[in-house]
Amino acid sequence: MKKRFRCCAVLFLTGGVLYGLTEILWRKYTHWSMVLTGGIGLTVLYHIFLKINACSLRIKCLVGCTVITWIEFLSGFVFNHCLKLKVWDYSGRRWNFCGQICPLYSFLWGLLTIPILSLCRLLHRHLE
């Protein structure tokens, strides 16, 4: 139980910090809610990637794209709509959904899955 908690804590903190830093590099700022979103995202992806390890890179990128997009949508619903924090708004982007997700960023999440896979492999060697 302690090992599993430690593993999840490391994943959550790593995902949160890296996502926050990625946002700072991309948008020049971040929000505390994105640290939570990134932490949840890496933790979920890590466990999914363990289960689909034998799948091709293309499938893993598609899974990463889908999972991150859903987490982004749910986070946007909670932080932007329910809590009115206005962390981001994709309303100006083509084919956005409720201003929370859009195809451009879904595609970018798919590309971001490639380094996330490497990170998951590295973390797996050190955590398991």
Backbone torsions as a table, in degrees:
resi	resn	phi	psi	omega
1	MET	NA	-42.8	178.9
2	LYS	-63.6	-40.4	-178.9
3	LYS	-64.5	-41.8	179.9
4	ARG	-66.1	-41.8	177.7
5	PHE	-62.8	-44.5	179.3
6	ARG	-61.1	-43.2	178.8
7	CYS	-59.7	-50.3	-179.4
8	CYS	-64.3	-37.5	179.3
9	ALA	-65.4	-43.5	178.5
10	VAL	-63.6	-44.2	178.6
11	LEU	-60.7	-47.3	-178.0
12	PHE	-61.8	-48.2	-178.9
13	LEU	-65.9	-41.8	178.7
14	THR	-62.6	-48.7	179.1
15	GLY	-61.3	-41.8	-179.5
16	GLY	-64.0	-47.4	-179.3
17	VAL	-65.9	-45.6	-178.2
18	LEU	-66.4	-37.9	178.5
19	TYR	-68.0	-41.0	176.6
20	GLY	-60.3	-44.0	178.4
21	LEU	-65.9	-38.7	177.4
22	THR	-61.7	-42.7	178.0
23	GLU	-64.0	-39.3	178.8
24	ILE	-63.9	-41.1	177.8
25	LEU	-66.7	-37.9	-175.6
26	TRP	-81.5	-48.4	-173.8
27	ARG	-107.3	-7.0	-178.2
28	LYS	77.7	4.9	175.7
29	TYR	-161.5	167.0	174.4
30	THR	-143.3	-176.2	-178.9
31	HIS	-138.6	148.0	-176.9
32	TRP	-56.3	-30.7	-179.5
33	SER	-65.5	-26.5	178.9
34	MET	-73.6	-26.7	174.2
35	VAL	-66.2	-43.2	176.1
36	LEU	-62.9	-44.3	-179.2
37	THR	-61.6	-45.9	178.8
38	GLY	-64.8	-38.1	178.0
39	GLY	-64.2	-44.9	177.5
40	ILE	-64.2	-43.9	-177.8
41	GLY	-59.1	-49.6	-179.0
42	LEU	-66.0	-39.4	179.5
43	THR	-61.7	-45.7	179.7
44	VAL	-65.9	-48.1	-178.4
45	LEU	-62.0	-41.3	179.4
46	TYR	-54.9	-49.4	-177.6
47	HIS	-69.3	-35.1	176.1
48	ILE	-66.9	-45.8	-177.7
49	PHE	-64.4	-29.5	173.9
50	LEU	-62.1	-37.5	-176.9
51	LYS	-79.0	-27.9	-178.0
52	ILE	-111.4	31.0	-175.9
53	ASN	-53.4	-36.2	-175.7
54	ALA	-79.8	-8.1	-177.9
55	CYS	-72.6	161.2	179.6
56	SER	-70.6	162.9	177.7
57	LEU	-60.3	-38.9	179.7
58	ARG	-59.6	-45.3	179.3
59	ILE	-65.2	-43.5	179.5
60	LYS	-62.3	-39.6	177.5
61	CYS	-66.0	-38.6	177.2
62	LEU	-64.7	-42.4	177.0
63	VAL	-63.5	-46.8	179.2
64	GLY	-59.3	-45.0	177.6
65	CYS	-57.6	-47.4	-177.6
66	THR	-66.2	-47.7	-177.9
67	VAL	-63.9	-47.5	-178.9
68	ILE	-64.4	-39.7	178.3
69	THR	-62.1	-43.3	177.6
70	TRP	-64.1	-42.5	178.5
71	ILE	-64.3	-40.0	177.3
72	GLU	-63.1	-42.6	179.3
73	PHE	-63.4	-47.4	-180.0
74	LEU	-63.6	-41.3	177.4
75	SER	-63.4	-43.2	178.3
76	GLY	-61.8	-40.6	178.2
77	PHE	-61.3	-46.4	-178.6
78	VAL	-69.2	-55.5	-172.1
79	PHE	-76.9	-38.8	-176.2
80	ASN	-88.7	-43.5	-177.2
81	HIS	-87.6	-52.8	-176.3
82	CYS	-73.0	-49.1	-176.7
83	LEU	-90.8	-6.1	177.7
84	LYS	55.5	39.2	-178.6
85	LEU	-83.5	-17.1	178.1
86	LYS	51.8	52.2	-179.0
87	VAL	-72.0	-41.4	175.2
88	TRP	-151.5	162.3	179.7
89	ASP	-151.5	111.8	179.5
90	TYR	-95.4	17.6	-177.9
91	SER	-55.8	-30.8	179.9
92	GLY	-81.5	-6.2	-179.4
93	ARG	-88.2	144.5	179.3
94	ARG	-62.8	137.8	176.4
95	TRP	57.3	32.2	177.2
96	ASN	-70.7	160.7	175.2
97	PHE	-119.8	111.5	179.6
98	CYS	56.7	20.9	-179.5
99	GLY	73.4	4.3	-174.1
100	GLN	-103.4	-30.6	178.3
101	ILE	-138.0	157.0	177.3
102	CYS	-154.5	156.5	-177.0
103	PRO	-57.9	-38.2	-179.2
104	LEU	-56.8	-50.6	-177.7
105	TYR	-72.2	-30.9	174.0
106	SER	-60.7	-43.1	176.6
107	PHE	-60.6	-44.9	179.5
108	LEU	-63.6	-35.5	176.4
109	TRP	-63.6	-37.5	177.0
110	GLY	-61.3	-43.3	176.5
111	LEU	-66.5	-39.3	179.6
112	LEU	-64.4	-20.7	178.7
113	THR	-61.7	-30.5	-178.1
114	ILE	-61.3	-53.1	176.1
115	PRO	-68.7	-28.0	177.2
116	ILE	-63.5	-39.4	176.9
117	LEU	-60.1	-43.9	177.8
118	SER	-62.6	-42.5	177.8
119	LEU	-62.4	-42.3	178.9
120	CYS	-62.4	-40.7	177.1
121	ARG	-62.2	-45.2	179.2
122	LEU	-61.9	-47.2	179.5
123	LEU	-64.3	-37.4	179.8
124	HIS	-61.4	-42.9	178.6
125	ARG	-61.0	-35.6	-175.7
126	HIS	-90.7	-23.5	-175.3
127	LEU	-96.9	-31.6	-173.3
128	GLU	-93.7	NA	NA
